[in-house]
């Protein structure tokens, strides 16, 4: 696999820059877009995926982001809004808790803009917002409503720093998050491990296999995966199957027609609809003209085994 193979409209490519081995820049039509990933420290990897710094130099920027796990996002500069699949348009608060998304989501930024974000794994979700994740699916809330002054103070400190201080910024974030993480009971850790293994272990995960692995009924599984992952097992399986396929198309250059045959899809039309729904682009667009954000978020897979399971799913 070579990252240089990921193209974009106008022939731009996602290239490593001098911010570090996991820092990339794409020359987009609306202005350069940059994304840097930083893996969490060992003691937080069961709770959080990668921390990232996203910036765009344009006065106005719009793009689409794939279906994803929950995110904590801090607006360091600029302002924006999310356009969810059901038509809701929601301004992003400065301290944003974005729930799990069940489809591709369009966003708009008035900038230049800088955003610091952290991907939340299920245990991290429980630590930040101990509510059923499905209740915030395709929605967001102001994190200060849950966490108050500590996060506001963190935001103010981060705003006084620049992207050249990325490691120091990450240290501040991990320190605060480390103070609030809540250990789960062993039974809950076992459940999360079983669901993660199920999502990555089969090309087209079957609910029956998860039920057999956990000893739980499909009704019990739906209740628990809604709480921890924001969706019932069938939707989770569809979502992460599409994410894996999209990465193999865009990063590995695999034939989407071959993936369609191998992945348990009904036909090519079904494959195209699923990729479009969850990624926001067709298989052909992923190969020939992925958007800037599509390129950069797919590169999260470059973190490989260095971070938790959700960063390896695609």
N, C-alpha and C positions, 0 to 999 in steps of 0.2 A: 504494500500500500504506500502511496506517496501523496502527501498533502497537496503537492503542486498540481495534482490532477483535478482538484475541485475548481471548477470554473464559475464564471458569473457573466451577466450581460456585459457586452463590451470587452470581454476577454480578461477582466480582472481576476485575480486569484487570491485565495486566502494564504498569506505568507507570514511566517514567523517574523517578529520584529525584535528590536533590542530590549523589549521589556522582560524577556526571559523565554525559556523553552516552551511555555504554554501561553504565549502572547501573540495574537494574530491581528492583522489589519486587512480590511477589504476596501478597495476603492469603489464606492457605490456612486450611483448617478447623483444622489443628493448630498454627497460629501463623504469623506473617509469615515469608516466605521471600525472601531477597535474593540477587541474583547480579550481580556486576560483571565485565565483560570488559575486558581490557587487551591490545592488540595487541603482538606482539614487536617489538624493534628490527629495522631493515632487515637487518643482517648475520645474523640468526637466523631469518628468515622461511622459509628453505628447510628448516629443521629442526623448527620448532615452530609450532603454531597459537596460539590465544589463551591467555593466562593468565586465570584467573578466581578470584574470591573468592566463596564460597558460604556463607551463614549462615542458620540457622533458630533462632527464639527458643523453640521448644517443648521440653519435657522429653523428648518422644519423637516422632519423625517418621518416617514411611514414605512412599515414593513409588516410581515406576518411571522408569528412564532408558533412553533409546533405545539401540540398537546404535550403537557409536561406534568411533573410532580409539583407540589406546592413550593412557593418561593417567598422569601423575605427580601424586599427591595427597599433601598434607601435612595431617595432622589438627592444627589449631591449638588446638582445644578439642573436648571431647566424644569419643564413640566410636561405632563402627558396625559393620555387617556387610553383605555382599553375598549376595543369593540369586540364583544363576545359573540359567540355563534348564534345566540338567540336574539340578537339585535340590540341588546343592552349596551349603552355607551356610558362608561364610568370613569370619571377623572381619578387619576392615581394620587393618593395621599403621599406626603413626603416620607412617611414611614408606612410602607405597604406590606400587608400580608395577603398574598395572592393564593387563592385556593387551587386545588388540582384542576387542570383544564381537560375537558373531555373532547376537545377538538382544536384545530388551529385557531389562533386568536390574533386579530389585527391590533396594532397599536400605533399611536401617533405621538411624536415628541416635538415640543417647541424648545429649541435649543439656542446655542449649543448645549448639549445635555451630557451629564455623567450620572451613572447609576451603579451602585454597589448592590449585589444580590448574593443570596445563599440559597442553594437547593435544599429543601427539607425532606428528609426521609421520614417514614411514619413515626419513629420514636422522637424525632425532632419536632414534628407537627404536634405531638402530644405535649411536649415541653413548652412550646410557644402558645398553643391554643388548644386546650384539652377539650375539644368539641368534636362531634361527628364531622369528619372531613367532607362528606358529601353535601353538608349544609352550606359549605362555602365553595362548592364546585362551580367553576366558571363565574366566580365573583371575587371580590376583595373587600378588605376592611382596613381601617386605620389601626396600625399596630399600637399606637399610643393608647387606644381604648383598652387594650389588654395589658400593656406593659409599662405605660407611663413614662416617667422622667428619665429612667436609665437609658432608654433607647433614644430619647430626644437629646440627651447629653452626648451619646455616642454619635448621633448624626452631626451635631455641631462640631465635634472634634474632627470627624472625617472630612467635613467640608473645608476645614482649614488646611488640609493636606492635599498634595497633588498625586497624580498617578505614579510618579517616580518613587513615592513612599508606599507602594502597594503592599509590600510585606509587612510594614509597620501598621498599615490600615487593617490588614487581615488579622494581625495579632490582637488589635483592639477588639475586633468583632468576635474572634474565637474566645477571648477572655470573658467577655460578657455572656456569650452563649454557654460557655462552660459552667457559669454560675447558676444557670437556670435549668439545665438538663435534668430530667427525672428518670431514674432507672425504672424499667418495667419489670413486672413479675416474669418469672421464668416461662410460664405458659404463654405469655404474650410474645416474648422473644422467640419462642419456638414456633409460634404461629407465623410471625413475620418472616422467619427463615424459610418456612415451608412455602409461603406465598412467593417469596423472591426466587426460590429454587424452581418453583413451578413456572414462573414467568420466563425464566431464562433457559429452562431445560427442554422445552419443546418448541418446535417451529410454530405450531398452532395449538396453544395449550388447551387441554380439555378439562372442563370443570370436574368431570368424574375422577380424573387423576388427582386433582387437589383434594377432593372429598376423601379419596382413599388414603392419601398421604397424611391427612389431618384427623381422620375419624369423625369429621363434622358433616352435618347435613348441608345441602345446598342452601337452605334458608339461613342456617347459622353462618355459613361462609359469607353470604351476601351482607348480613348485618355487620360482620366483623371487617370485611374489606371496605364497606362503605365508611366505617368509622376511621380506619387507619389509612386507607388509600383513596377514598373519595369516590369509589365506584364499585359496582358489583363485579364478580369475577369475569363474567362474559365481556363486559366493556373493557376491563383491564387487559384481558387477553387480546382483544382487538387492538387496543391502543399500543401496547408494547410490541406486538407483532408488526404493526405499521412502522413504529420507530426503528426497529431492527432492520426491516427491509429498506427503509429510506437511507439509512447509513450505508448499507451494502451497495445500494445503487450509486449514491453520490461519492462516497469515499473509496470504495473498493472497485468501482466500475463494473459491477456485476450486471448481467442482463436481467431487466425487470420481468421479461417474459419467462425466463427460467425460474426466477423467484416466485412468480405467480403459480407455476406448476408445482413447486415444492412446498408452498406455504399454506396449503389448505384453502385457497380461494376458489370460489365457484367458477370463475372465468376471468378473462382480462378486464372486462368492464367492472366487475366487482373489485378487482385489485386496484384499478385506477381510482374508483370512488373512495376506497378505504384510505389510500395514500393521500388523496386530495383532502379528505375530511380531517385527518389527524395531522397532516404536515402542512397543508395549505397550498401545495404544489402538486402537479401531476408527475408521474415517473419520468416522463420526457423532460419536464422542466428541471427536475432534480439532476438529470444527466447533463442537460445542455445549458440551462440558464437559471441556476439556483439564486435566490435573492441573497443579499449580504448576510442577513441574520440566519438564514437557513444554513449557509456555509459555516458560519462561526459556531452555531449551536451544535451542529453535527460534529464539529471538532472536539466536543467534550469527550467523545470516545477516546481521544488521544490520552486521556488520563488513565485509561486501562485499569489494571488491578490496583492502582494507587488510591482509589477511593471506593466508596460503598457501591452496592449492587446497582442502584438506579443509574449511576453514571456508566455502567457497563452494558446496560440493556440495549443501547444503540451504538 
